[in-house]
Amino acid sequence: MTISEDTIKKAVLRYHREYDRYLKLSARVAEICRFEIVEGNAIRAQVTFRAKSPKSLEGKLRRFAASGKKDLPTVQSVFDAVRDLAAVRIATYEQRHEDQVVQLVCNRFVDLKGAKPESERKDKNPADNNNFYRATHIEAFLPEADVIGTYANVSDVPCEIQVCSMMAHVWNEIEHDLGYKPLTGSLSEQERSLLVSLGFAVRQGDITIGNLFAETERRQREHGGVFTDVYDFVARVRGWFPDIDFGRNAGPLYEALQAVRLVSPESIRKLIAASEPMTATAQSALDEFSAKLAAKGDARFALDRNSSDLLLILLLPKVAAYIVSSSGEAVSDGVARLRWFAARFQELSKVDSGGLS
């Protein structure tokens, strides 16, 4: 037997004792993904999390024992092998955002050694026309800076982060529940046929959703008046900065601009003395400010030349003081970053009044 009954019972008992650690970790990872990665970069997506239930772990171990495919002689070997006890899923509305989210996740979290984690993209359809599973898996750990206080006891606990489109998620979940854990025997030919039909439908759904949001963005660009939300903000300002990922860092910037009443393209444009397109002008100003920060030894944050930081740098001469002083009880990490840049801009402007200001 690859895993004994005694090992199963002891592993499940240990997991009962440690369950709160996995639940706490998955909730924290999901919080970071939701606020810093999804909302912070104006990506439409749903973030969910879970800690595998002890009953589910027991069922998985019994399937291992029945199949004989895994050799798990000890309790520790069980925990070394089962890496998805804590899990987070990011389901993007648009398939085109999957790779962007994966990159952001890998930049934010670490592997067990503290290095950038690897990602594993699984798209089974090219090898099997009847299998439409598609998702990217990342085994992530909290960086050292995050494992403090209540999270000090999860530094060695992995969290599996899965990234897929929302349509792919539909097929993945249904196939998993019907095929991987069938309650009443193997699937019939009709069931398999319907799963294939669903697979084609969800792949077409990805295309349709992409076209839908492209049309929505076109409509928003033609819309006047105040911004309705961060997605409207990105759609209507993106054209000022061609060929960059304006959505990156756009969430905190939109939040900060709302606080200083810059709530429409017109109100922002009045403050910027740059003609469209603004990319070259903004990147030059950003490089100048970054060089001054580096000379001063300020390296807490870095500006991104391929993001909405370009708009921020053009606005700082006019709104830095307002961003620094704008009140708010619950300030996100992203807005705190913008306030830091605004404060540094003010300090450097006092030293060199002939600079950016």
Disulfide bonds with the S-S distance in Angstrom:
none
